[in-house]
Amino acid sequence: MKPNRIYSLDLLRGIVMILMALDHSRHFLHNSSCDPENLECTSPILFFTRWITHYCAPVFIFLVGISTYLYTEKNNKVKATKFLLTRGLFLIFLELVVLRFAWFKDFTRPVIVLMVIWAIGMSMIFLGMVSRYLNSKTLLIIGALLVFGHNLLDRFQPDPSSLYGKLGILLHYQEQFKLTDSFSVYVLYPLLPYFGLISLGYCAGQLFSKTYNPEKRRNYLLIGGIACIGLFILLRLLNQYGDPKPWVPQKNIVYTILAFLRTTKYPTSLLYLLMTIGPALLVLYCFDKKVPGTLRPIIEIGQVPMFFYIVHLFLIKYTAILYGGLAALSLKEVYGAWIIYILVLYGLCRYYGKYKFAHPEKKWLSYL
């Protein structure tokens, strides 16, 4: 492991990467056509197999904001902006070119799907531009307005044929629009909530500064985590704002709980963010003083997340094709395959991490 790092952040990042691999294992391998969140056909275990992985994207982007603040503190705003812009463009290139081979059968299909790596890349570019010129207090206000206010746009319906409609889809709506007569763009991860979240993460980065009082940091993490969870429960019970899809009672108490937890990921709703960021803050609180040595493998995965992401997609998809085909396993078998994948990926991440941290002169390694 690389010294002089904040291991609680690496641990949380590693946890969400491992959970993400579970979701993608299910996506590629599970032999069911049922949407895990479709209460008409799902089971509780299938639902929670999907639900637990909802923590991945928002927590990762929040951590990117924290890491950016720490990077800026060690260097300067000019250098941080340059890194964020180049890293963001690199991630967008990965999404549009490299990862198409992992997600789709036909690389030449006439539609671009803008997914999570696109959202992370664009969020980094956004943060690189605004953090260069705005102070933390202003960023905190902007981030809070975007996170808490973006669901006000739910009532509007964009026109995909107009320029403003296309911009609106990119920012807030899960829609498809034509780029040309024969080429379309499908936005799976609209950007506004993630712009807000990475800004809040940047502001939260101050808590992890070496000069910040550790006890005060832990208090803020605890209060913030409880506040997010409490506000999620309150707003969800009121059922009026924070998610475009209100919950309704189901056939029994178990499925009613599932309905309560089934918040909207595309586009990411306020309640979805509160539901995921709150527990993440509590994890940081619990491991702020010390991370047990037994969790070192998770930390090592969390130190090379982009390497993990790229490798795991190709590993899961193409081993599935070679050994039995896609969508060929029961859910129990999916869990077994996931464990095997994590063991293999840990070995690869450990080797790559040692090489990366042993060669700081190779700047290109910082992009993976």
SULSULNOR-V341240 format. One line per field, one symbol per residue. ss: DSSP state (H for helix, E for strand, L for the rest). phi: phi as a letter, one per 40 degrees, with the letter a starting at -180 (. if undefined). burial: + if it has 16 or more other C-alpha atoms within 10 Angstrom, else -. Layout:
BEGIN
ss=???
phi=???
burial=???
END
This chain:
BEGIN
ss=LLLLLLHHHHHHHHHHHHHHHHHHHHHHHELLLLLLLLLLLLLHHHHHHHHHHHHHHHHHHHHHHHHHHHHHHHLLHHHHHHHHHHHHHHHHHHHHHHLHHHHLLLLLLLEEEELHHHHHHHHHHHHHHHHHHLLHHHHHHHHHHHHHHHHHHHHLLLLLLLHHHHHHHHHLLLLEEELLLLLEEEELLLLHHHHHHHHHHHHHHHHHLLLLLHHHHHHHHHHHHHHHHHHHHHHHHHLLLLLLLLLLLLLLHHHHHHHHHLLLLLLLLHHHHHHHHHHHHHHHHHLLLLLLHHHHHHHHHHLLHHHHHHHHHHHHHHHHHHLLLLLLELHHHHHHHHHHHHHHHHHHHHHHHHHHHHLLLLHHHHHL
phi=.ccgbcccccccccccccccccccccccbccbcccdbcccbcbdccdccccccccccccccccdccccccccccbaccccccccccccccccddccbccdcccbcbccdcacbcbccdcccccccdccccccbbccccccccccccccbcccccccbccccccccccccdcabcabaccbcbbbbbccbccdcccccccccdccdccbccccccccdccccccccccccccdccccccgbahacbccbdbcacccccccccccccbcccdcccccccdccccccccbccabdcccddccccccbccddccccccccccccccbhgcfbbccccccccdccdcccccdcccccccccccbccccccccb
burial=-----+++++++++++++++++++++++++-+---++-+--++--++++++-++++++++++++++++++++----+--++-++++++++++-+++--++++--------+++++++++++++++++++-++---+--++-+++-++++++------+-+----++-++++++++++------++++++++++++++++++++++++++-------++-+++-+++-++--++-++--+-++++-++-------++-++++++++-+++++++++++++++++++-++--+----++++++++++++++--++-+++--+-----++++-+--++-+++-++--++--++-++--++-------+--+
END
